[in-house]
Amino acid sequence: MAGELEFERPIVELRAKIEELRRFTSESGVDLSDEIQKLEARLEELTESIYANLTPWQRVQLARQPGRPTTLDYIRGICEEFVELHGDRNFRDDPAVVGGIGLVDGRPITLIGTQKGKDTKDNIHRNFGMAHPEGYRKALRLMKQAEKFGRPVALFIDTAGAYPGASGEERGQSEAIARNLMEMAGLRVPTVCFVTGEGGSGGALGLGVTDRIYVLEYAWYSVIAPESAAAILWRDSAQAPRAAETMRITAPDLVALGIADELIREPRGGAQKDPAAMIRTVRGKLVSALEELSALSVDERLARRYDKYRKMGVFVEA
């Protein structure tokens, strides 16, 4: 199977052996059903064992796998109708951030997120999901528009980080992200965030100050990517697996630390194995979250949001 990860190779090889026996049975007429059944049971046990015992680095690798649903996949699967809106009304439209207005069960919602490409050409167009300042300003424009008209906001994060190039710095990358943090903290409408893949640095945080933060089972969310952290701490990016272990960036860690509110289970092997099922799960979680948040008064929702972020960052000295 193209694109399998190193730790998935035993599963791929055993599955190929089962398929080979099935072909042989079909072509020769020899009954190997008992052997095939035993191998299928072994495959089930092996698959369960591997995915139940992933290391943090293996989870990071799964979060980067091709075929995982993108923000537009989620939006189109969640909404009955969707109209994409463009531009920051200041410089240009940033294809790395998408957003617009959709109908979910007949209710208008603003949906925004970082967008990776489906192939090399699309990734170049989308800048590999790394937003420029105008992407964050577009997102803020849409969030303020949603606030004006009383629409809740759903955000989707899947980015290695904000674009680190000179052009981003020239147009105020840090100011754009900081402005989003400030404005999102005080938005008067319900806000829900889903970390669907990579959640890298301020590029992710610039869309992540919300009432609820949900993180998919194999997603990660951190102030820095493991490779970059390893290069800084040990001067060797090959130490990324060690950094991933140390940084506690996986979904279970994020929930345990109070950074994320809830872990959302993925299909076994990752969202890329069954995108449709993953999108249905996220849709259900979004609908239920908005029902709960909409039942609160504006003042109560803002107070809870404030308390949520004030509680983050607790530490213990050994």
C-alpha positions in Angstrom: 0.0 0.0 0.0 1.5 3.4 -1.1 2.1 5.8 1.7 2.1 3.4 4.6 4.3 4.3 7.6 7.1 2.2 8.9 5.1 0.9 12.0 2.2 0.0 9.7 4.3 -2.3 7.5 3.5 -5.5 9.4 -0.2 -4.8 8.9 0.3 -4.1 5.2 2.4 -7.3 4.7 -0.1 -9.5 6.5 -3.0 -8.0 4.5 -1.1 -8.7 1.3 -0.5 -12.3 2.3 -4.3 -12.8 2.9 -5.1 -11.3 -0.5 -2.5 -13.6 -2.1 -4.1 -16.7 -0.5 -7.6 -15.5 -1.6 -6.3 -15.2 -5.2 -4.7 -18.6 -5.1 -7.9 -20.1 -3.7 -9.9 -18.5 -6.5 -7.5 -19.6 -9.3 -6.7 -23.1 -8.1 -9.9 -24.2 -6.4 -7.9 -25.3 -3.3 -9.8 -24.6 -0.1 -7.7 -22.4 2.2 -10.5 -20.9 4.1 -9.3 -22.1 7.5 -5.8 -20.6 6.9 -7.3 -17.3 5.7 -9.6 -17.1 8.7 -6.7 -17.6 11.1 -4.7 -14.9 9.3 -7.6 -12.5 9.4 -7.9 -13.1 13.2 -4.2 -12.4 13.5 -4.6 -9.3 11.4 -7.3 -8.0 13.6 -5.2 -8.6 16.8 -2.1 -7.1 15.2 -3.9 -4.0 14.0 -5.5 -3.4 17.4 -2.2 -3.9 19.2 -0.3 -1.5 16.9 -2.8 1.4 17.0 -3.4 1.0 20.7 0.3 1.5 21.5 1.4 4.3 19.3 4.3 6.5 20.4 3.8 10.3 20.3 6.0 10.5 17.2 4.0 7.8 15.4 0.9 9.9 16.2 2.5 13.0 14.7 3.3 10.9 11.6 -0.4 9.8 11.3 -1.5 13.5 11.7 0.5 14.2 8.5 -0.7 11.3 6.4 -2.1 12.2 2.9 -5.8 11.5 2.5 -6.9 12.9 5.9 -10.0 15.2 5.4 -9.1 18.8 4.9 -11.0 21.8 6.2 -13.0 22.1 3.0 -13.9 18.3 3.2 -15.2 18.9 6.7 -17.1 22.0 5.8 -18.7 20.5 2.7 -19.6 17.3 4.6 -21.1 19.2 7.6 -23.1 21.9 5.7 -26.2 21.5 3.6 -25.1 24.6 1.8 -21.9 26.6 1.9 -20.8 29.9 0.4 -17.1 30.6 0.5 -16.0 34.2 1.2 -12.7 35.6 0.2 -10.2 38.4 1.0 -9.1 40.4 4.0 -10.2 43.7 2.5 -6.6 44.9 3.0 -4.1 43.1 0.8 -5.4 39.9 -0.9 -7.1 36.5 -0.4 -5.0 33.9 1.3 -5.8 30.4 -0.1 -4.2 28.8 3.0 -7.2 30.0 5.1 -10.7 29.2 3.9 -14.0 30.4 5.3 -17.6 31.3 4.7 -21.2 30.8 5.7 -22.9 27.5 5.8 -26.2 26.0 6.9 -26.1 23.2 9.5 -29.6 21.7 10.2 -30.9 24.9 8.7 -28.9 27.1 11.1 -26.4 29.6 9.6 -22.8 29.1 10.9 -19.6 30.7 10.0 -16.9 28.1 9.3 -13.2 28.9 9.0 -10.0 26.9 8.9 -6.5 26.3 7.5 -6.5 24.5 4.2 -3.8 22.1 3.0 -3.7 20.9 -0.6 -4.8 17.5 -2.0 -1.7 17.1 -4.3 1.6 18.9 -5.0 0.1 21.6 -7.3 -2.8 22.3 -4.8 -0.3 22.3 -1.9 1.8 25.0 -3.6 -1.4 27.0 -4.2 -2.4 26.6 -0.5 1.2 27.2 0.7 1.0 23.8 2.4 -1.6 25.2 4.8 0.7 27.9 6.2 -1.1 31.1 6.4 0.1 34.6 5.7 -1.0 37.6 7.8 -3.9 38.2 5.3 -5.2 34.7 6.1 -5.6 35.6 9.8 -7.1 39.0 8.9 -9.6 37.3 6.6 -10.5 34.9 9.4 -10.9 37.8 11.8 -13.1 39.6 9.3 -15.4 36.6 9.0 -15.5 36.1 12.8 -16.5 39.8 13.4 -19.1 39.5 10.7 -20.5 36.4 12.4 -20.6 38.3 15.7 -22.5 41.2 14.1 -25.2 38.8 12.8 -25.3 36.5 15.7 -23.8 33.4 14.0 -21.7 30.8 15.9 -18.2 30.2 14.6 -16.6 26.8 13.9 -12.9 26.6 13.3 -10.7 23.8 11.9 -6.9 23.7 12.5 -4.5 21.7 10.4 -1.3 23.6 9.9 2.4 23.1 10.5 2.4 26.8 11.5 2.1 30.3 10.1 4.2 31.1 7.1 7.7 32.0 8.4 9.0 33.8 5.3 10.0 37.4 4.9 6.8 38.4 3.1 4.8 37.3 6.2 7.0 39.3 8.5 6.8 42.4 6.2 3.0 42.4 6.4 2.8 41.9 10.2 2.5 38.1 10.9 2.9 38.4 14.6 0.5 41.4 14.9 -2.2 39.6 12.9 -2.0 36.5 15.1 -1.9 38.6 18.3 -4.9 40.6 17.1 -6.8 37.3 16.5 -6.0 36.1 20.1 -7.3 39.3 21.6 -10.5 39.5 19.5 -11.4 35.8 19.8 -11.2 36.0 23.5 -14.0 38.5 23.5 -16.3 37.2 20.7 -19.9 37.3 21.9 -21.0 34.3 19.8 -20.4 30.6 20.5 -17.0 29.4 19.2 -15.9 25.8 18.7 -12.5 24.6 17.4 -11.4 21.2 16.0 -7.7 20.3 15.7 -8.0 17.8 12.9 -4.3 17.2 12.1 -1.3 19.3 12.8 -1.7 22.2 15.3 1.6 24.0 14.9 2.7 27.1 16.9 1.0 30.5 16.7 -0.2 29.5 13.3 -2.7 27.2 15.0 -3.3 29.3 18.0 -4.4 32.2 15.8 -7.6 30.3 15.2 -7.8 28.4 18.5 -9.1 30.7 21.3 -12.6 29.3 21.5 -15.2 28.1 24.0 -14.5 24.5 23.1 -11.4 22.8 21.8 -11.8 19.3 20.4 -8.7 17.4 19.2 -8.9 14.3 16.9 -7.3 11.2 18.3 -4.1 11.3 16.2 -3.8 15.1 15.9 -1.2 17.1 17.7 -1.2 20.7 19.1 1.9 22.5 20.3 3.9 25.7 20.5 6.4 24.3 18.0 6.8 21.3 15.7 8.9 18.4 17.1 11.6 18.8 14.5 12.0 22.5 15.3 12.1 21.8 19.0 14.7 19.1 18.6 16.9 21.4 16.4 16.7 24.1 19.2 17.2 21.8 22.2 19.6 19.2 20.9 20.8 20.9 17.6 19.6 17.8 15.7 16.1 17.6 14.0 16.5 13.8 13.9 15.7 13.9 17.6 12.1 14.8 16.8 10.7 11.5 18.3 12.4 12.4 21.6 11.0 15.9 21.4 7.5 14.6 20.7 7.7 12.4 23.7 9.0 15.2 26.0 6.6 18.0 24.8 3.3 16.1 25.5 1.6 17.2 22.3 -0.7 14.3 21.6 -4.5 14.3 22.0 -4.5 12.3 25.3 -1.9 14.6 26.7 -3.8 17.7 25.7 -6.9 16.6 27.4 -5.1 15.5 30.5 -3.4 18.9 30.7 -6.6 20.8 30.2 -5.6 22.3 26.9 -8.3 20.4 24.9 -11.8 19.7 26.2 -12.3 16.4 24.6 -10.6 13.8 22.4 -12.6 12.6 19.3 -11.9 9.0 18.3 -10.8 8.4 14.8 -11.5 5.4 12.6 -8.8 2.8 13.4 -5.7 3.7 11.6 -6.7 7.4 11.3 -9.2 9.7 9.6 -7.7 8.9 6.2 -9.0 5.4 6.4 -12.6 6.5 6.5 -13.0 10.2 5.9 -16.8 10.1 5.6 -17.2 8.5 9.1 -14.8 11.0 10.5 -16.7 13.9 9.1 -20.0 12.6 10.4 -18.4 12.3 13.9 -17.1 15.9 13.8 -20.5 17.1 12.6 -22.3 15.5 15.5 -19.9 16.9 18.0 -20.2 20.4 16.5 -24.0 20.3 16.6 -24.1 19.1 20.2 -21.5 21.7 21.3 -23.3 24.6 19.7 -26.6 23.5 21.4 -24.9 23.6 24.8 -23.1 26.9 24.2 -26.1 28.6 22.7 -28.1 27.8 25.9 -25.7 30.0 27.9 -26.0 33.8 28.2 -23.3 35.9 26.5 -21.9 37.0 29.9 -21.8 33.4 31.2 -20.1 32.2 28.0 -17.5 34.9 28.1 -16.8 34.2 31.8 -16.4 30.5 31.2 -14.0 31.2 28.2 -12.0 33.5 30.4 -11.7 31.0 33.2 -10.8 28.2 30.7 -7.7 30.0 29.5 -6.7 31.3 33.0 -6.5 27.7 34.2 -4.0 26.7 31.5 -0.4 26.6 32.2 -0.4 25.1 35.7 2.9 23.6 36.6 4.6 21.6 39.4 8.2 22.1 40.5 10.0 18.8 41.2 
